Amino acid sequence: MKEILENLNKEPGILGCMVITPDGIMVSAALGPNLEEDRVAAIVSSVLLAVRRCLTGIRSPGGLVSCVLQAHLGKVLFFDMGNSFLVVMAEPGVRLDASVVAIRGAMLKIKNRRVA
């Protein structure tokens, strides 16, 4: 899984990515040198749990499928993979239409990987 995440990081504008469980536990991460793994995992986990709780509170059918948080210094993208979420940190100007193809490809590889 780590290799898949590292390959995704090679895409233009991608700063790092991680896989976390629906309850916010980090499974694997590949983050750039300017991102502290523990700090990013804590923030991402907190945001994911808050968004999911909010959707449950408003009785959103189906729950969270994807989410983009945009700030001045970057973007955080969440993608539901069923039993986990792919979270991608990106530069503020990254074109999502170009990056989503690579992200969807990484999601497919993660879902279909074989565990020894």
Phi, psi and omega in degrees: 000321181302319180296320178298316180294319179296321177294322177297325179295343179283348179291143180303130176088351180273126182262337181171164180206161179206161174246130178229154179283164178301335178266012170092012180269129180288133179262313181203152180212149171220099185246150178293170185296338181268004182245122178276122187304312182297317182293314180297316180300318180295316181293313182298317179299315180298316180295314180302313181296321180293317180296315180296321178296319179297315179297323177295319180298327179263009177054048178290121181293131177089341178074198185282126176255310175205159183205139176237123173255124183244130178229175180297326185262359179164183180233149172235125183245134178244133178228124179286129176245021179093280181263003179199174178237137170268127180242128183237129174261131185224160176295155184298329184265007183297137178276113184293327180298325178282324184281332185297327178299312179294322180294314178298322177297318178295320179299316180298317179296319179295316181296324186261006183292153178259132180259127182284000000 
